[in-house]
Amino acid sequence: MNATLKPVHNLLSTTDLWYLSTMKTRCTFIILSAVTLLTGCASGQRGLTLNPVGPPSVKASTPSDNGTLMVFSAFEVTAVSQGDYEHRRHYSDYKLFSENGKLLQVVHNDSNSVLREAARVTLPPGTYRVVAQANGYGLVTVPVVIERGQVTTVHLEGGGSWENEVASNQTNLVRLPDGRIVGWRAAQTAP
């Protein structure tokens, strides 16, 4: 090799090595980031899983072959829209799965009434899984039992109405880790 071209060749070789090393580092970082993100997205259930919730043990039955589910999920953080009541809050939507994990429906959790109730979902008797936002806990999974002619109510908004909480048997309640009541323990799982 010509003596005058040798320093230029050495400089190019050093630059090429630096470029290749930088590209390897970048590619490795991109691949590891993608794997991390995809792993996070692929995980099925996230967050807290609670004990099964069912209708109250004192049953005021209605004549129906189906049962009803009401989920008071965490409130949505949204602006008031035109035609909406000024201080009306909306419960966040949730997903309803079969016992074996098949998505049955995404529930738009608004009764469209001034009563501020969660949507009522009519279901055949059986065991289902609700994945919903809980105030202070993010996504939680709540197994629910639907019984014929009964209403199963789940409170994840942090303010359920429990008139006889003190008088009730404390073992028949499902609670969040901070002690807030979510609902009645399903009869088949009562201790």
C-alpha positions as CSV (number, residue, x, y, z in Angstrom):
1,M,0.0,0.0,0.0
2,N,1.2,3.5,-0.8
3,A,2.7,5.3,2.2
4,T,0.7,8.4,1.6
5,L,-2.6,6.5,1.6
6,K,-1.9,4.3,4.7
7,P,-2.9,7.0,7.3
8,V,-6.2,7.6,5.4
9,H,-6.9,3.9,5.3
10,N,-6.2,3.6,9.0
11,L,-8.5,6.5,9.7
12,L,-11.3,4.9,7.7
13,S,-10.9,1.6,9.4
14,T,-11.1,3.2,12.8
15,T,-14.2,5.2,11.8
16,D,-15.8,2.1,10.3
17,L,-15.2,0.2,13.6
18,W,-16.7,3.0,15.6
19,Y,-19.7,3.1,13.3
20,L,-20.2,-0.7,13.5
21,S,-19.9,-0.6,17.3
22,T,-22.4,2.2,17.6
23,M,-24.9,0.4,15.3
24,K,-24.5,-2.9,17.3
25,T,-25.3,-1.0,20.5
26,R,-28.3,0.8,19.0
27,C,-29.7,-2.5,17.5
28,T,-29.3,-4.3,20.8
29,F,-31.1,-1.5,22.6
30,I,-34.0,-1.4,20.1
31,I,-34.4,-5.2,20.2
32,L,-34.4,-5.3,24.1
33,S,-36.8,-2.4,24.2
34,A,-39.2,-4.2,21.8
35,V,-39.0,-7.4,23.7
36,T,-39.8,-5.6,27.0
37,L,-42.7,-3.8,25.5
38,L,-44.2,-6.9,23.8
39,T,-43.8,-8.9,27.0
40,G,-45.8,-6.3,28.9
41,C,-48.5,-6.2,26.3
42,A,-48.7,-10.0,26.1
43,S,-49.3,-10.6,29.8
44,G,-53.0,-11.6,30.2
45,Q,-54.2,-10.3,33.5
46,R,-52.6,-7.5,35.3
47,G,-53.1,-6.1,38.7
48,L,-55.1,-7.4,41.6
49,T,-57.4,-10.4,41.5
50,L,-60.1,-10.5,44.2
51,N,-62.3,-13.3,45.6
52,P,-65.5,-14.1,43.8
53,V,-68.4,-11.7,44.3
54,G,-72.1,-12.9,44.2
55,P,-75.5,-11.6,45.1
56,P,-76.4,-11.0,48.8
57,S,-77.2,-14.1,50.9
58,V,-80.6,-12.6,51.8
59,K,-82.2,-13.0,48.4
60,A,-85.1,-11.0,47.2
61,S,-85.6,-12.9,44.0
62,T,-87.4,-11.6,40.8
63,P,-89.0,-14.1,38.4
64,S,-86.4,-14.4,35.7
65,D,-84.3,-17.1,34.1
66,N,-81.3,-14.7,34.0
67,G,-79.5,-12.6,36.6
68,T,-78.1,-9.0,36.5
69,L,-74.6,-7.7,36.9
70,M,-73.9,-4.1,38.0
71,V,-70.2,-2.9,38.2
72,F,-69.6,0.4,39.8
73,S,-66.1,0.8,38.3
74,A,-63.7,3.8,38.9
75,F,-65.0,7.0,37.5
76,E,-63.8,8.2,34.1
77,V,-61.8,11.3,33.9
78,T,-63.6,13.2,31.1
79,A,-64.8,16.7,30.4
80,V,-68.5,17.4,30.6
81,S,-70.0,17.1,27.1
82,Q,-72.8,19.2,25.6
83,G,-76.2,18.0,26.8
84,D,-74.6,16.3,29.8
85,Y,-75.6,17.0,33.4
86,E,-73.2,19.5,34.8
87,H,-71.8,17.4,37.7
88,R,-72.5,13.9,36.3
89,R,-69.7,11.4,36.6
90,H,-69.4,8.4,34.4
91,Y,-68.2,4.9,35.4
92,S,-65.4,3.6,33.3
93,D,-66.1,0.8,30.8
94,Y,-65.1,-2.7,31.6
95,K,-64.6,-6.1,30.0
96,L,-66.6,-9.2,30.8
97,F,-65.0,-12.6,30.2
98,S,-66.4,-16.2,30.5
99,E,-65.0,-18.3,33.3
100,N,-62.4,-19.8,30.8
101,G,-61.2,-16.4,29.7
102,K,-63.1,-15.8,26.5
103,L,-64.0,-12.1,26.0
104,L,-67.8,-11.9,26.0
105,Q,-68.3,-8.1,25.7
106,V,-66.9,-4.7,26.5
107,V,-69.5,-3.0,28.6
108,H,-70.1,0.8,28.1
109,N,-70.8,1.4,31.8
110,D,-73.4,4.2,31.7
111,S,-77.1,3.8,32.4
112,N,-77.9,7.0,30.5
113,S,-80.1,8.2,33.4
114,V,-79.9,10.9,36.0
115,L,-79.7,8.2,38.7
116,R,-75.9,7.9,38.2
117,E,-76.1,4.1,38.1
118,A,-73.8,1.7,36.4
119,A,-75.1,-0.2,33.4
120,R,-77.2,-3.3,34.2
121,V,-76.1,-6.3,32.2
122,T,-78.4,-9.3,32.0
123,L,-76.6,-12.6,32.0
124,P,-77.5,-16.3,32.2
125,P,-76.6,-17.9,35.6
126,G,-72.9,-18.8,35.8
127,T,-69.4,-17.6,36.7
128,Y,-67.8,-14.8,34.9
129,R,-64.7,-12.5,35.2
130,V,-64.9,-8.8,35.2
131,V,-61.7,-6.7,34.4
132,A,-62.3,-3.1,35.4
133,Q,-60.6,0.0,36.8
134,A,-60.7,0.2,40.6
135,N,-60.2,3.5,42.3
136,G,-56.6,3.5,43.6
137,Y,-55.7,0.1,42.2
138,G,-55.8,0.3,38.4
139,L,-57.1,-2.8,36.6
140,V,-58.5,-5.5,38.8
141,T,-60.0,-8.9,38.0
142,V,-63.2,-9.8,39.9
143,P,-64.7,-13.3,39.5
144,V,-68.5,-12.8,39.7
145,V,-71.3,-15.4,40.2
146,I,-74.6,-14.6,38.5
147,E,-77.7,-16.4,40.0
148,R,-81.2,-16.7,38.5
149,G,-83.3,-13.7,39.4
150,Q,-80.6,-12.0,41.5
151,V,-78.5,-8.8,41.1
152,T,-74.7,-9.1,41.7
153,T,-73.2,-5.8,42.5
154,V,-69.5,-4.9,42.4
155,H,-68.2,-1.6,43.9
156,L,-64.8,-0.6,42.6
157,E,-65.4,3.2,42.7
158,G,-64.6,3.4,46.4
159,G,-67.9,4.4,47.8
160,G,-70.4,1.6,47.9
161,S,-73.5,1.9,50.0
162,W,-73.5,-0.7,52.8
163,E,-76.2,0.0,55.3
164,N,-75.8,-3.0,57.4
165,E,-72.0,-3.3,57.2
166,V,-71.5,-3.5,61.0
167,A,-74.4,-6.0,61.4
168,S,-73.2,-8.2,58.6
169,N,-71.0,-11.2,59.0
170,Q,-67.6,-9.8,58.1
171,T,-66.5,-13.0,56.5
172,N,-69.2,-12.8,53.8
173,L,-67.7,-9.6,52.3
174,V,-65.1,-9.2,49.5
175,R,-62.8,-6.3,50.2
176,L,-59.9,-4.4,48.6
177,P,-56.6,-4.5,50.4
178,D,-57.4,-1.2,52.1
179,G,-60.6,-2.6,53.6
180,R,-63.1,-1.0,51.2
181,I,-66.0,-3.4,50.4
182,V,-66.3,-4.6,46.9
183,G,-69.4,-6.8,47.3
184,W,-70.9,-9.9,48.8
185,R,-68.7,-13.1,48.8
186,A,-70.2,-15.6,46.4
187,A,-72.1,-18.4,48.3
188,Q,-70.0,-21.2,47.0
189,T,-66.8,-19.6,48.3
190,A,-68.0,-18.6,51.8
191,P,-65.6,-19.9,54.5
